[in-house]
Amino acid sequence: MPFTHVKRNGPTLLALVAVSAFGAAVPASADPAIGTLEDLGQALFFDTNLSRNRTQACATCHDPSFGFVDPRSSEAGRAVSLGDDGRSFGDRNAPTAAYAMLSPDFGFDADAGLWKGGQFLDGREADLGGQAGGPPLNPIEMGMPDKASVVARLTENPDYVTAMQALFSDDLFADTDAAFDAMTQAIAAFERTPEFAPFDSRYDRYLRGQAVFTDQEELGRVLFFSEQFTNCNICHQLGQTAVDPREPFTTYEFHNIGVPENRALRQLNGVPEGFVDTGLLMNPAVDDPDQAGKFKVPTLRNVAVTGPYMHNGVFEDLRTVVLFYDMYNSRSAARQINPETGAPWGPPEVSGTLSLHDLEHGPALDDLRVDAIVAFLRTLTDARYEHLLQD
């Protein structure tokens, strides 16, 4: 997700969305026997030939070995990714593709009075299929000029042609839009497989009686799910109970929590001075100015191994994120300082739409409770990524 130009009432705005990956190529996996839509999607997910310079695949930014985020570093660190051209940066952090299948389609919940769901940080694509079609055509992500160019790359691979004709229709490639949509459906089908949502973290094993928490982790769990002591579960608990076996740890709502501008990033990516990332308001379906600065609440699954954090990658450490939230409730002078910079927290990029009712809910946290919450969040790491956890 990168710079995309959108027209809104005249002048062109830069809608900044996280760019895909670092310029190094991700090796395409050996083509599996493409017998199912999921098999086809797997091959496409790893195929670097679908980018302009043949250097990027879906897996470049959403690496299955690293929590389905981009593990590569560049001038921007890992806050955002480097585009297929090897020089372009976006303005948003690439979110994990893990558990993305659980997000409802984008829409307005009239009962709650909130926008929910969709894909990307601003929900601008309703579902996984729509999301899969965005990166190939993004000028500084995978960089393909149009759908016809993507379809032409597909036809270079006879296995794709055979499989897609068998799965869809013999004359599929006579219709560019139909062939492109078939590609996105296949990628979405792969992203709905259990590989993306195994529910096998220590937390999941704890719920099944297969793991025991330390005292610190148990304290963190109790704090997380208790609105009396924290505000965590207001936005990060979807289920009705604290023991839901398929808890995604997000309500899929959109909120403005006052994340500051990532100034170091913007010194690199050429964003015009004074530009404001208005988040949900950049979604073409949304025109309410009260939605400015709101971003989709991310899943906390694998959060301990998928930093940096926030929509712009402005925080490096998970503990910093917890301290940032505590800043709204603590009167301690120390809590008003960003430990990563040694300076006060930067002002919100958008200040008029803060979810203060939720942010100011609950008492201040001492260090013991902060550390306990971080310890609990680490238990949400899928088994395959537990080796990535650092002491």
Order of alpha helices (4+ residues) and beta strands (2+ residues): beta-beta-alpha-alpha-beta-beta-alpha-alpha-alpha-alpha-alpha-alpha-alpha-alpha-beta-alpha-beta-alpha-beta-beta-alpha-alpha
